[in-house]
Amino acid sequence: MFEEYEITLMISRYDPDRQRSWVQGYQLAAGRILRFVDLFQKINDEQDPTLAWRSSCEHGQCGTCGMRINGKPLLTCELLVENAVRLFKTQTFTVEPLTVAPVIRDLVINMEEAYEQVHFVKPYIIEPAAEHLEGDEYRISPRELEAYVEATRCINCFCCATACVTQKNYFGPNAMLANIVRLMDPRETANQERMDTLYSNKGTPRCRTAQACSFVCPKEIDIAHFIALAKEGNF
């Protein structure tokens, strides 16, 4: 087992001031348990302070560090150097931004634009059911929750939306999931509005069932399963 790897990162760069795009290579020695966000920070500290990238929690919970590594969308705070070498069978990696929104600079995309589809489907309870008779909280039985609790783990990292083979005129897998999870939530009563969104021309008719969304999800949510339930009307 190698303690250190000689890593080459071929990183997509974009300068909005000069409207210039290019690929820049960086060579660096990296310990096997360094994460890719650590490599970006190492580049900033030791080689190039102008490289722009985004991260926040760096614990796989906020979704802001999503990028494409050798074409695969993933969270760079979760990808260890050792695992990347094993997965891709190389020590050279192409690093690109996600494709769901315009690039602001280098690896940073416009997240506000990426979230437009999620906001459109209203990822919150539109019309809440009446409070439970025995108290001021709405109680959900374990059996009811079991049907959709997996979907609540979505962090909107947009890895699934980038991997999706149907990006144009489609809400995207994570936005679809945000609508579906509320449709399955017994606290929601605006079911008709949600069904209208779900079966609109930007909803289930656009999905090609390629299941790429489930394949790349960092939270291991079977997104394709929930969309299949929606196609069947099986809630």
Secondary structure, 3 states (H helix, E strand, C coil): CCCEEEEEEEEEEEECCCCEEEEEEEEEEEECCCEHHHHHHHHHHHCCCCCCCCCCCCCCCCCCCEEEECCEEEECCCCEHHHHHHHHCCCEEEEECCCCCCEEECCEECHHHHCHHHHHCCCCCCCECCCCCCCCCCCCCHHHHHCCHHHHHCCCCCHHHHHCCCCCCCCCHHHHHHHHHHHCCCCECCHHHHHHHHCCCCCHHHCCCCCHHHHHCCCCCCHHHHHHHHHHCCC
